[in-house]
Amino acid sequence: MAGRSQPPYRPRPNFSSSSSRSYHPSQPSRNFQSHHTKNFNSSTPNGTPIQNNASDNKTSSSNWDKVIDEDIDDIQSLVGTCPFMCPVEEREKRERLRDLAVFERLHGNPRQSSPSLAVKKFCRTISVKTLQDSDVRPLSVLEDTLNYLCNLLDSTEHPFEVVHDFIFDRMRSIRQDLSMQNISCSRVVSMYERMVKFHIISQHKLRRCSGSNISSLSYLNMEQLTKALATLFNLYEANRTTAPIFKNEADFFSFYVLLHLDSKTQGTGETLSLWFRRVPSHIMKSTEMNFARKILRYFKLGFFKKFIHTTESEASYLQYCIIEPSINEVSSCIIAKIAPVVRSLAISCVNHGGYKPQPFPLVALSKLLMMKEWDVASFCKDSGLQTSVDEEGNSCLPTKQTTLIHPKGGLHKYYPLESERFERFSVEL
């Protein structure tokens, strides 16, 4: 089968080789469960865990993905033969149990589906004894399944959180089938790139959703984003002999750097400076990586104007999707000091920085922050500041106010950059 020319490589990092070029310098300890049960998943980039500071009552997928040594050879020799997006046995069982997602129901019937609608669900535990080749989809079917799922991303028939939840689960199942068959060819690289893009765009769209479960969906989505990136980095390395440079490789390395803007996804093991030393030189010299490092530097140093305007003029759409929360939300500063959000810092400077206690025009502030004027007024209100109207009817921000606040956990509303450039962007998975 294609992609089986490199048997030492394992997309599941617990089984990966310890090459000096590997982005997993140390492997996590193996956890033992029952003798015939395995869970599969990838680890965090470079062996450096990305920590999410969510509440303890959220279920972490890392608790599901534990691996044992028994019967590894059985998994390695597995070659999927299922010709459908969902194995027939699973589809029929879920029809009986009325366990069909809204996208899988034939004519809306919760008890009936079809091979063109049903998609294999992610399974947290897999029994080696009962696993059949017919339960696993080969690479060509997995590619077709991924195409089908990506086409659902822009569906407007259901709320986005419903769309996301379905695609999220079924993509995990795709990764699971790839991992069980140990396929690592360049076609798999392309698939992982598309799945990483999905998680980035989903995170962007979930911020605009409301509901009691959005926080949990965002948490788990970010977790799977880092896991998918980890495996993608290893796939790049595994294919160096056949494809020394991948077309979009620099983009995905820049995504990892930009994820460090968010305090909730800071690496807790290896520093970025050490990580940079192992990044291939052609990646470090790329336009994408130079941009990511520049943005990170502006953010850390509090150069808010350069941060915002450089983002607007140079960021790709996917890079902007990652950067967006850092424009509004609280970020950690060096030596455990809390730095205000970029825009809040700008508002604070305007509020406290003037020599004369004269109001600052919102139209000028909107140009500085690259926001619509009414968004600036709303943003000021969310920050505890009052706006006023001058004699000519122009909205202004009075300076020297003492009511400036930085809400715990950041602002709950996202204010997009006013950018015709971003509005023209369209991303295809």
N, C-alpha and C positions, 0 to 999 in steps of 0.2 A: 504494500500500500504506500501511496505517496507520503513522504514525510517520515518514513520509518528507517531512514539511513543513519540516524543518530541515536542508537539505543541508550547511551548513558544519560541523555537529557531527560529531565522530568519536568513538565509544567507544574506538577505538585512539588513545591520546594522542599518538602520533607524528604523527598527521594532524590533531589538534584545532586549532581556531582559538585565537588568543591574546587572548581576551576579558579585560577587566580584572577580571571576576568569576570567571575560571577558577581552579580549584584546582591548575593546573599552570603556574606562572609562567614556567618555562623548560622547553623540550623537549630530550630527550636527542638526541645526534647520531645520525644514521642510519647504519646499518652495511650494507655491501654484501656480498651473497652472489652465487650464480650468477644469471644474467640473468632466469630465469623462476621463481625459488623465493622464497616469502615465508613468514614466520612471523608470527603474530598474538598480541598480548596487550596488557594494560594496564600502566600504570606505577604507581608508588607514590603515596600520597596527597599532593596539593599540590606535586608535583614534589620532595618531600622523601623521599629513599630511606629505607626502614626496613631497618636492617641486622640480619642474623641472624649471630651469632657462632658458627656451627656449624663443624665441622671441614672442612678443605679438600676432603676426598674426597667430600663430598656434592655432587650435581649440582644447580646452581641453575637454576630454570626461566627466569631472565632471560637465560641464555645461549641458550635455544631461540628466544626471541621477538625476532628482529631483523627490521627492515623495510627495504625498498628502495623507490625511487621508480618503477621501471618498472611499467607496466600498472596503475597505481592506478585509472584510469577503468574498467577491466574489472571490478575488484572492486566499485566503487561502484555499478555498474549491475546487479549480480547480484540476482536475485529467486528465492529458493528455491522449488522445486516438489515436493520429496520428501514424499510423504504419510505416510511411516512414521517411526518413531523411528530406524531405521537404513536407509540406502539399500540397495536390493535387491542391487546389485552388491557392495557391501562385505559384506553378510551372507553371500552365497553364497561369496565368497572366503574369509572367515573360517571358514566351515563346512568348506571344503576343507582349510584349513591347521590345523584343530582349534584355532582361536584364539577360543574362546568362553569368556567368564567363567561361573562356576557359575550365575549368575542368568539367563544367556541360553540355557542348554541345555534343550532340549525333552525332558522325562522323563529328565533327567540324561545325555542322549546328547551327548558332546563334539563330535560331527560334525553335529548338527542343532539348528536354532533355529527361530524363527518371528517374524513381524512384531510380535507382542505381547510378545516377550521381548528381542530383539536391540536394542541401543542403540548409536548411532554412537560410535566411539572418537575420542578427541582425536588429531589429526594434527599433529605438530610442524612439518612442512614441507608446503606445498601448491603444486602445480604449476599455474600460471595457464593454461598451454596446454591441460591436460586437464580443468580444472575445469568441471563442467556444472551447470546449474540444478537438475537432478535429484539432484545430490550434496548439496544444501543444503536444510535444512528451513525452511519458512516459520514465522512467529511462532506461529500457532495450534498447529502440531505441536510446536514447541519448548516451549510452555506445557504441553501434554499430557505431553511427555517429562519435564519438570521435576516435574510432579505424580507421575508414576510413580516417579521416583528418590527423591523425598522420602518416599514411602510405604515405601520399603525401609529407611529409616534405623533403624527400631525392630525390624528383623528379628533374630531370635534363633537362626535356623537355622545361621548361620555366625558365627565370631568377628568381633568388631566391626571389627578391622583389615581383614578381607576385605570387609566391607560398605563401609567407608570408602573403600578403594582403588577399588572399582568406581564408587561415586557420584562420588568426587573426579574421576576421569578423564572420566566422561560429562558432568559439569557443565562441565568445561573445554571440551568439545566444543560444548555449548550456547552458551557465551560466544563461541566461535570463529564459530559460524554467525551469531549476532547481529551480531558485529563485521563480518563479511564483507558483510552486507546493509545495514550502517549504519542499523539500526533503533534509534530512541531515544525512543519514546513512553512514556507513563506505565505501560503494561503491562510494558515492559522494566524500569522502575524497580522494580515489584513483584517481578519475577523476580530481579533482583539483590539485593533485600533478603532474599529467601528463601535465595539462595545464600550470602550473608554469614552468615546465621543457621546454615546447615549447617556452615560452617567453624568457627564459634565452638563449637557443640555438639560437633562432631567433636574439636576440640582438647581439650575437657573430657573426653570419653570416652577418647581415646587415652592420656591420663595414667594411666588405670587398666588399660591393657593391658600385657602383657609380651611381649618378643620382640626379636630382634636388629634388626629393621627399624623399630621404633616411633619411634626418634629421627629417622630419615630421613623417615618419614611425617609426624611432627609438624612438622619443619622445612619441608617442602614445603607442608603445609597452612597454616601461618602465612604463608608467602610468598604463597599464593594468596588468603588472607584480606585481606592488605593491598592486593593488586592489585584484588580485587573491590570493596573499599571505595573505592579511587581512582576506578574507573569509576562507581560509584554516586554519588559526590559530583559528578562531571561531569554525570551524567544528571539529578540534581536541578537543576543550573544550566541545563541545556539545556531543561528543561521549565518554567522560571519563568513564562513568558508564559501558559501554559495552566493551570498548577497552582503558584501562588506558594508554597504551604505543603503539604508532604506530611505525612500523619498521623503516620508513624513516623520522620520525618527526624531529630528530636532524639535518638532512641535511637541511631541509627547514628553520629552525630557524637560522642556520649558514648563509644561503643565505641572510637573512634580515640584519644580522650584516655586511656582506661583501658589501652589497649595500651602506653602509655608507662610503666606501672608496672614492666614487665618489662625487665630490663637487656638482654635479647637482642633486643628490638625497639625500641630507642631511635632516634629520628630523628637522622641525622648531618648534616643540612643546616640546615633552618630550625627555629628553636626554637618551642615550643608558644605562647609569648607572641606571637610574630609571626603564627602561624597563627590564633590567636584573633581577631586584628584583622580578618581577612577572613571570619570566620564570620558569617552573617546574625544580626542583633540578636535576632530572635525565637527563634533557636536558643540563643544565649548566655543568654537570660533563662529558658530552659526548666528545668523541674524536673530533667530527666535530665542536662543539662549542669552545673547547679549541683551535683548529687550527684557527678558525675565529678570536677569540679574540687576539691570538698571532700575526696574520698577521696585524690586525688593529693597534696593539701596535707598531710593527716594522715600519709601514708606518707613523704613527704619529711622531715617534721619529727619522725618517730619517735613520733607519738601512737598507739601500737599499740592501746590499749584503745578509743579512739574509732574507729580504723580498723576493727577487727573488729566492734564493736557497731553502727556505722553501716552497715556492709556487710550485716549480718544483718537490720537493721530496714528498710533503704531500698532495697537493690539489687534490680533485676529479676533473673530467673533468668539471662538472657544476660549481664548485667553481672557477676553472680557468677561465671559460667564464665570470664570474662576475669580477674577479680580473684583467683581462687583460688590460682594459683601464687605470687602475691606474699604470701600469708599464710604460706607455707612456705619459699619459696626465697630465695636471696641476691639482693639488689638493689643496684645501684650508687648511691652517695651523691655529693653534690656535691663537687667538687674532688678527684675520683679516689679518695676514701676509700670503703672498703667498709662498707656498713651491714649489720648482721645482719638476718636475716629477721625479720618482725614477731613471730612466736611465739618465735623464738629470743631476740630482744631481751627479750621478757617473761620468759622463763626466766632469762636472764642477770641481769635486774634483781632477780628473786626470789632468785637464787643469791648475788648479791653485795651486795644492797641492805639487808639486815636489820642492825639494830644488835646483835641477839642471835643467836648461832648456833643458833637453834631451827628444827626442821623446819617446812616449809610444807605444809599439808594439800593433797593432790592434788584433793580434792573442791572446795576453794576455787579452786585453780588452774584446774580444768576450767570453772568458771563464768566466770572471768576470760577464758579463751581460747576459750570456747564450744566445748569439745570433750568427748567422752565421757571418763570418768575413765580407762578402760583405754587410750584413745588418748593421754592425757597421759603415762601411764607409758611407753608405747612411744616417744613423742616425746622424752621425757627420755633414754631409753636411746640413741636415735639421735643425741642431742646430746652423748653422752659422760657423762651424769650418772646417778648411782645413786639409786634410791628405797629407802625403808625402810618398815617397819611399826611403829607405836607400840604402847604397852602395851594400848591399846583395840582394836587390830586395824585401825586406819586407815592407809592408805598416805600417806606423806609424802615430800617432797623435802628432804633435808638441805641447808642453805645453806652458803656459803663453800667449795664444791667448786672445785678447780682444774683439773678435767678437761673443762670445757665446750669443745666444738668446734663449728665451723661447716663441715660437709663441703664440699669443693670441688665446685662445680656444683650445690649445694643438696641437700636431702634427696631421696632417690629414692622416698619414699612420700608420698602426699598424704593429709592428715587433713582431712576435710570439717568444716564448721561444723555443730554440733548445732543444727539449726533446723527446727522443725516447719513454719515458713513456706516454706522452700525445698523441703521434702518434698512440699508440696501443689502446687508449681509443675508445670505441664505445658506444654510449648511445641510448638505446631504450626507446621510450615514451610509 
